[in-house]
Amino acid sequence: MVSFRFPFLFSPPPTPPISVTTTNASSTGPTTTAAAALSIALASAAGAGIAISQNTNNPFLQNALNFLVSNRSSTFSPMFGSLSFADNSSPVTESKTGTSFPAVLRDSQHLLGVGLRRKAILGLKNIDVYAFGVYADDGDVKQFLSEKFGAVSATELKGNEGLKEDLMESDISMTVRLQIVYGRLSIRSVRSAFEESVGSRLRKFDGSDNKELLQRFTSQFKDEYKIPRGSIIDLSRERGYVLRTIIDGKEVGSIESKLLCRSILDLYIGNEPFDRKAKEDVELNLASLVGK
């Protein structure tokens, strides 16, 4: 389970060690000369800066300083700095399974958290069934949530139940991507698992079994579909509260139901999620995106 905070503070790849070798003077002459020139240039810039601070009416010194500073900044740009939400496109890996998730889906849905769905077999052994990533549309989040929460600091929003509830209730485009990690998982097992988990959420939010709605959803997972290790299932809530199901790039069905959309999301970011750490990451990253 990886931990990250907005604006997409994903852990960067480790920096390779810098190798330092000792060479003789004859082989480093040009390098030494360049380094010396750079030192002189920087010293000149510093001296020019001092002179300008003492004599602001000297155009020659002002032009010299501007030239040196502009060339230095264009040549020696820093290798560090905070990445903005849109800049970070590096995949994120679920640590327990090594499953990689893209930072962005469909150009505008950004990754808020990743987690792992585990299932007990006969109450004795837990198996890793699939890793998952939770995505939300950046524009929709700002449109629906910023008016209410935008004036609150990100620190104050962390752990705010109202923010998470509004995320699940609002007409915000979201996707939960499932990547199968258990090699012997059958589509029948997926269908059965959703009958249990989604069925319990439908009862939780509506007070009834909603068997017809549940059957419409689970019937999309037909026996003809094969889901070997590495298969991808996308459960996407689209605008208008349409739940669209895609298996390995092929759409297998869509259902317009706010209740069903809410029930699906509750499995991953509700009060009793499959992976509590993933839910916490989603909440923290969402707070950083919405808060001031």
KOLKE-922897 format. One record per residue (C-alpha): residue in one letter; x, y, z; chain. Coordinates in nm, 3 decimals. Layout:
// residues N
(A; (X; Y; Z); A);
...
// end
This chain:
// residues 292
(M; (0.000; 0.000; 0.000); A);
(V; (0.164; 0.321; -0.107); A);
(S; (0.115; 0.646; 0.075); A);
(F; (0.104; 0.977; -0.107); A);
(R; (-0.032; 1.323; -0.059); A);
(F; (-0.151; 1.591; -0.300); A);
(P; (-0.051; 1.754; -0.515); A);
(F; (0.059; 1.410; -0.625); A);
(L; (0.353; 1.366; -0.399); A);
(F; (0.425; 1.019; -0.528); A);
(S; (0.762; 0.889; -0.424); A);
(P; (1.006; 0.955; -0.709); A);
(P; (1.240; 0.679; -0.831); A);
(P; (1.563; 0.661; -0.632); A);
(T; (1.840; 0.890; -0.753); A);
(P; (2.139; 0.690; -0.879); A);
(P; (2.461; 0.750; -0.685); A);
(I; (2.701; 1.002; -0.832); A);
(S; (3.029; 0.845; -0.924); A);
(V; (3.333; 1.057; -0.844); A);
(T; (3.663; 0.964; -1.003); A);
(T; (4.005; 1.119; -0.970); A);
(T; (4.182; 1.206; -1.296); A);
(N; (4.510; 1.374; -1.377); A);
(A; (4.537; 1.740; -1.458); A);
(S; (4.589; 1.692; -1.833); A);
(S; (4.258; 1.506; -1.878); A);
(T; (4.049; 1.761; -1.687); A);
(G; (4.182; 2.079; -1.831); A);
(P; (3.868; 2.182; -2.030); A);
(T; (3.639; 2.086; -1.743); A);
(T; (3.846; 2.280; -1.493); A);
(T; (3.854; 2.577; -1.725); A);
(A; (3.475; 2.565; -1.768); A);
(A; (3.424; 2.535; -1.393); A);
(A; (3.657; 2.827; -1.334); A);
(A; (3.474; 3.032; -1.596); A);
(L; (3.145; 2.954; -1.430); A);
(S; (3.282; 3.052; -1.090); A);
(I; (3.412; 3.380; -1.232); A);
(A; (3.077; 3.446; -1.399); A);
(L; (2.885; 3.382; -1.080); A);
(A; (3.128; 3.591; -0.879); A);
(S; (3.091; 3.866; -1.138); A);
(A; (2.715; 3.846; -1.107); A);
(A; (2.741; 3.871; -0.731); A);
(G; (2.978; 4.164; -0.756); A);
(A; (2.753; 4.331; -1.010); A);
(G; (2.461; 4.280; -0.779); A);
(I; (2.647; 4.454; -0.498); A);
(A; (2.748; 4.736; -0.724); A);
(I; (2.394; 4.783; -0.849); A);
(S; (2.262; 4.785; -0.496); A);
(Q; (2.499; 5.073; -0.431); A);
(N; (2.441; 5.250; -0.763); A);
(T; (2.103; 5.180; -0.916); A);
(N; (2.162; 5.438; -1.192); A);
(N; (2.437; 5.242; -1.366); A);
(P; (2.279; 5.085; -1.680); A);
(F; (2.595; 4.898; -1.778); A);
(L; (2.609; 4.704; -1.453); A);
(Q; (2.235; 4.639; -1.463); A);
(N; (2.258; 4.493; -1.816); A);
(A; (2.557; 4.277; -1.724); A);
(L; (2.380; 4.133; -1.422); A);
(N; (2.066; 4.062; -1.621); A);
(F; (2.267; 3.881; -1.887); A);
(L; (2.457; 3.664; -1.643); A);
(V; (2.155; 3.574; -1.433); A);
(S; (1.935; 3.491; -1.731); A);
(N; (2.201; 3.266; -1.887); A);
(R; (2.268; 3.092; -1.557); A);
(S; (1.899; 3.020; -1.496); A);
(S; (1.842; 2.886; -1.848); A);
(T; (2.148; 2.662; -1.837); A);
(F; (2.138; 2.536; -1.482); A);
(S; (1.771; 2.463; -1.413); A);
(P; (1.712; 2.282; -1.083); A);
(M; (1.647; 1.907; -1.077); A);
(F; (1.396; 1.934; -0.796); A);
(G; (1.076; 2.117; -0.708); A);
(S; (0.715; 2.042; -0.627); A);
(L; (0.519; 1.875; -0.902); A);
(S; (0.178; 2.016; -0.981); A);
(F; (-0.130; 1.796; -1.008); A);
(A; (-0.119; 1.799; -1.386); A);
(D; (0.256; 1.757; -1.418); A);
(N; (0.286; 1.420; -1.246); A);
(S; (0.223; 1.142; -1.495); A);
(S; (0.437; 0.871; -1.334); A);
(P; (0.257; 0.541; -1.263); A);
(V; (0.193; 0.447; -0.901); A);
(T; (0.262; 0.096; -0.770); A);
(E; (0.057; -0.092; -0.513); A);
(S; (0.338; -0.207; -0.287); A);
(K; (0.213; -0.550; -0.176); A);
(T; (0.149; -0.684; -0.528); A);
(G; (0.370; -0.463; -0.745); A);
(T; (0.066; -0.369; -0.954); A);
(S; (0.113; -0.044; -1.145); A);
(F; (-0.159; 0.216; -1.200); A);
(P; (-0.145; 0.512; -1.440); A);
(A; (-0.163; 0.850; -1.271); A);
(V; (-0.432; 0.967; -1.513); A);
(L; (-0.723; 0.794; -1.689); A);
(R; (-0.918; 0.937; -1.983); A);
(D; (-0.710; 1.255; -1.977); A);
(S; (-0.884; 1.409; -1.676); A);
(Q; (-0.940; 1.145; -1.406); A);
(H; (-0.656; 1.157; -1.156); A);
(L; (-0.547; 0.884; -0.921); A);
(L; (-0.638; 0.949; -0.556); A);
(G; (-0.535; 0.620; -0.396); A);
(V; (-0.449; 0.255; -0.451); A);
(G; (-0.526; -0.048; -0.239); A);
(L; (-0.570; -0.423; -0.224); A);
(R; (-0.877; -0.644; -0.204); A);
(R; (-0.811; -0.953; 0.006); A);
(K; (-1.050; -1.241; 0.063); A);
(A; (-1.048; -1.514; 0.325); A);
(I; (-1.078; -1.875; 0.205); A);
(L; (-1.272; -2.097; 0.443); A);
(G; (-1.191; -1.844; 0.712); A);
(L; (-0.832; -1.966; 0.721); A);
(K; (-0.621; -1.798; 0.456); A);
(N; (-0.637; -1.453; 0.299); A);
(I; (-0.557; -1.432; -0.071); A);
(D; (-0.481; -1.120; -0.272); A);
(V; (-0.766; -1.101; -0.522); A);
(Y; (-0.708; -0.772; -0.701); A);
(A; (-0.537; -0.438; -0.658); A);
(F; (-0.744; -0.129; -0.719); A);
(G; (-0.706; 0.240; -0.791); A);
(V; (-0.960; 0.514; -0.726); A);
(Y; (-0.978; 0.801; -0.976); A);
(A; (-1.181; 1.123; -0.988); A);
(D; (-1.223; 1.384; -1.258); A);
(D; (-1.027; 1.695; -1.165); A);
(G; (-1.270; 1.941; -1.324); A);
(D; (-1.577; 1.775; -1.172); A);
(V; (-1.421; 1.770; -0.826); A);
(K; (-1.349; 2.141; -0.839); A);
(Q; (-1.690; 2.219; -0.987); A);
(F; (-1.894; 2.029; -0.730); A);
(L; (-1.681; 2.052; -0.419); A);
(S; (-1.478; 2.373; -0.432); A);
(E; (-1.773; 2.605; -0.373); A);
(K; (-1.851; 2.434; -0.042); A);
(F; (-1.502; 2.339; 0.074); A);
(G; (-1.266; 2.563; -0.126); A);
(A; (-1.230; 2.821; 0.149); A);
(V; (-1.120; 2.558; 0.401); A);
(S; (-0.753; 2.469; 0.430); A);
(A; (-0.636; 2.127; 0.315); A);
(T; (-0.518; 2.054; 0.669); A);
(E; (-0.864; 2.118; 0.812); A);
(L; (-1.029; 1.910; 0.540); A);
(K; (-0.826; 1.598; 0.617); A);
(G; (-1.059; 1.344; 0.768); A);
(N; (-1.365; 1.557; 0.689); A);
(E; (-1.649; 1.307; 0.647); A);
(G; (-1.864; 1.566; 0.472); A);
(L; (-1.609; 1.601; 0.191); A);
(K; (-1.598; 1.226; 0.131); A);
(E; (-1.978; 1.197; 0.145); A);
(D; (-2.017; 1.475; -0.109); A);
(L; (-1.766; 1.303; -0.336); A);
(M; (-1.977; 0.988; -0.336); A);
(E; (-2.311; 1.169; -0.364); A);
(S; (-2.224; 1.431; -0.626); A);
(D; (-2.240; 1.376; -1.001); A);
(I; (-1.861; 1.352; -1.031); A);
(S; (-1.702; 1.127; -1.291); A);
(M; (-1.503; 0.859; -1.112); A);
(T; (-1.347; 0.521; -1.189); A);
(V; (-1.246; 0.232; -0.970); A);
(R; (-0.994; 0.025; -1.166); A);
(L; (-0.949; -0.337; -1.060); A);
(Q; (-0.639; -0.528; -1.169); A);
(I; (-0.658; -0.902; -1.110); A);
(V; (-0.362; -1.046; -0.920); A);
(Y; (-0.501; -1.390; -0.826); A);
(G; (-0.421; -1.622; -1.114); A);
(R; (-0.708; -1.868; -1.063); A);
(L; (-0.992; -1.619; -1.029); A);
(S; (-1.302; -1.702; -1.235); A);
(I; (-1.565; -1.460; -1.358); A);
(R; (-1.818; -1.663; -1.162); A);
(S; (-1.627; -1.586; -0.842); A);
(V; (-1.631; -1.216; -0.927); A);
(R; (-2.004; -1.228; -0.990); A);
(S; (-2.064; -1.407; -0.661); A);
(A; (-1.845; -1.166; -0.467); A);
(F; (-2.030; -0.865; -0.607); A);
(E; (-2.365; -1.024; -0.528); A);
(E; (-2.257; -1.034; -0.166); A);
(S; (-2.073; -0.702; -0.132); A);
(V; (-2.284; -0.480; -0.358); A);
(G; (-2.601; -0.646; -0.231); A);
(S; (-2.516; -0.551; 0.127); A);
(R; (-2.456; -0.188; 0.023); A);
(L; (-2.785; -0.169; -0.165); A);
(R; (-2.963; -0.281; 0.151); A);
(K; (-2.758; -0.035; 0.356); A);
(F; (-2.855; 0.269; 0.149); A);
(D; (-3.205; 0.175; 0.034); A);
(G; (-3.334; -0.055; 0.306); A);
(S; (-3.437; -0.326; 0.061); A);
(D; (-3.269; -0.602; -0.138); A);
(N; (-3.313; -0.439; -0.481); A);
(K; (-3.268; -0.782; -0.635); A);
(E; (-3.355; -0.661; -0.984); A);
(L; (-3.092; -0.384; -0.979); A);
(L; (-2.834; -0.619; -0.831); A);
(Q; (-2.908; -0.883; -1.093); A);
(R; (-2.875; -0.627; -1.374); A);
(F; (-2.529; -0.541; -1.246); A);
(T; (-2.395; -0.888; -1.174); A);
(S; (-2.535; -1.034; -1.498); A);
(Q; (-2.281; -0.822; -1.687); A);
(F; (-2.009; -1.061; -1.566); A);
(K; (-2.091; -1.344; -1.806); A);
(D; (-1.920; -1.682; -1.795); A);
(E; (-1.775; -1.624; -2.142); A);
(Y; (-1.537; -1.359; -2.009); A);
(K; (-1.195; -1.479; -1.896); A);
(I; (-1.006; -1.279; -1.637); A);
(P; (-0.653; -1.418; -1.596); A);
(R; (-0.394; -1.244; -1.383); A);
(G; (-0.340; -0.893; -1.515); A);
(S; (-0.696; -0.846; -1.643); A);
(I; (-0.847; -0.501; -1.586); A);
(I; (-1.204; -0.423; -1.484); A);
(D; (-1.312; -0.058; -1.483); A);
(L; (-1.621; 0.043; -1.287); A);
(S; (-1.685; 0.401; -1.396); A);
(R; (-1.944; 0.645; -1.269); A);
(E; (-2.013; 0.882; -1.556); A);
(R; (-2.213; 1.206; -1.552); A);
(G; (-2.581; 1.141; -1.496); A);
(Y; (-2.500; 0.864; -1.245); A);
(V; (-2.435; 0.606; -1.514); A);
(L; (-2.227; 0.309; -1.403); A);
(R; (-2.029; 0.175; -1.698); A);
(T; (-1.848; -0.160; -1.672); A);
(I; (-1.548; -0.235; -1.893); A);
(I; (-1.347; -0.559; -1.893); A);
(D; (-1.007; -0.547; -2.064); A);
(G; (-1.113; -0.252; -2.279); A);
(K; (-1.451; -0.396; -2.381); A);
(E; (-1.770; -0.236; -2.250); A);
(V; (-1.999; -0.505; -2.109); A);
(G; (-2.285; -0.288; -1.983); A);
(S; (-2.406; 0.040; -1.836); A);
(I; (-2.676; 0.113; -1.579); A);
(E; (-2.817; 0.450; -1.480); A);
(S; (-2.860; 0.437; -1.103); A);
(K; (-2.737; 0.677; -0.837); A);
(L; (-2.796; 0.407; -0.575); A);
(L; (-2.580; 0.154; -0.758); A);
(C; (-2.301; 0.408; -0.815); A);
(R; (-2.301; 0.499; -0.447); A);
(S; (-2.299; 0.132; -0.344); A);
(I; (-1.996; 0.055; -0.563); A);
(L; (-1.795; 0.352; -0.432); A);
(D; (-1.882; 0.264; -0.074); A);
(L; (-1.691; -0.063; -0.111); A);
(Y; (-1.367; 0.129; -0.160); A);
(I; (-1.402; 0.465; 0.020); A);
(G; (-1.699; 0.413; 0.252); A);
(N; (-1.698; 0.359; 0.627); A);
(E; (-1.614; -0.012; 0.594); A);
(P; (-1.379; -0.021; 0.295); A);
(F; (-1.191; -0.316; 0.155); A);
(D; (-0.862; -0.136; 0.229); A);
(R; (-0.870; 0.130; 0.500); A);
(K; (-0.531; 0.276; 0.409); A);
(A; (-0.648; 0.331; 0.051); A);
(K; (-0.953; 0.516; 0.180); A);
(E; (-0.734; 0.739; 0.398); A);
(D; (-0.511; 0.821; 0.101); A);
(V; (-0.813; 0.913; -0.109); A);
(E; (-0.941; 1.143; 0.166); A);
(L; (-0.604; 1.313; 0.215); A);
(N; (-0.541; 1.364; -0.157); A);
(L; (-0.894; 1.490; -0.211); A);
(A; (-0.851; 1.740; 0.073); A);
(S; (-0.530; 1.868; -0.084); A);
(L; (-0.698; 1.906; -0.422); A);
(V; (-1.006; 2.091; -0.295); A);
(G; (-0.869; 2.289; 0.002); A);
(K; (-0.695; 2.623; -0.029); A);
// end
